[in-house]
Amino acid sequence: MSKAVVATTSMAGCFGCHMSFLDIDERILDLIELVEFNKSPIDDIKHFTKQCDIGLLEGGCANSENVEVLKEFRKHCKILVSVGECALMGGLPAMRNGIPIKECIDEAYLNAPTTKNCNPDRILPNDDELPMLLDRVYPCHEIVKIDYFLPGCPPRADLIWNALYALVTGDELKLPYEVFKYD
């Protein structure tokens, strides 16, 4: 049996979902028997080298680069899974959604207490290499079709393990209350 190919990425988020993924602990050795990773910080592959069976997405879309990454994942992955609240609803980065972009940029680069001495010329970043901020932070499903959603901030390691194992083996996904509760 050939191994399933899994890709992962982090967009506008904190990388906590990847940390939770790594919290599957010794089960990662069982996972390596079932999957190979492609384009993931887990194996440091920067670009897709083949079509993938499963893509795990962490973070929402806050800038043009996030949208490009998300669309590229949709093209290269048969199944896409939004992992964590940032991917599902925008998470903490979406707290800026009610604030105009100009106000966010002015606060970050001109008006914050830490920038008064560091940016005396009041220069705003303006380089073609920098991704453009979007009007708001978008959850992944508002940009591309998402097949599965794993809630949590971050989702518990058991939820990630159970979902990934079920997708790879074709087993039924068992989600007891304890795996995704918010108590």
C-alpha positions, 0 to 999 in steps of 0.5 A: 500500500502506498503512503498518503501524501500530507502537506501542511502550512501556516498562514495568519495564525500563531503556529499553535496548531502545528505545535498541537500536531507535534503533541501527538508525541510518539504516535508520530512514529505510527504516522510516518508508517502511513504518510509522507510529508510534502511541503510542510515545516515538519520536513522543511520542504518549501514547494510542492513536489507532487500532488498531495492527498491531504492538506492541513491549513492553519491560519486565516487569510490576512494578506495577498500571500496567504490567499496565494498559499491557500489557492496553491494548496487547493490546487495540489491537495485532494482534501483540505482540512481547516485546522484551528479557529484562525482557519475556521473563523479568522481567530485572533487576527480577525480582531482587526476586522472592525478597524480600517486598514489605515488605522491598523498600519498607523498604530503599528508603525507610527503611533505605538509607544515602541515605534516613537523612538524607532521610527522618528521619520514616520516611514511606513513599509512600502515595498513590492516584496511585502504582501498587501493586507486584505480589507479583513482577515478571511477564514479559509472556506471563504476563499476556497472549498474546504472539506473538513474543519477541526475546531479549537485554539489550537485543536487538541492533539487527539483531535488532529490525530483521530482526524488524520488517522481516519482520513488516511486509513478510511476509518470512521472518524470517532469524535467523543466529546472529550476530544473537542470540548471547550470547557 
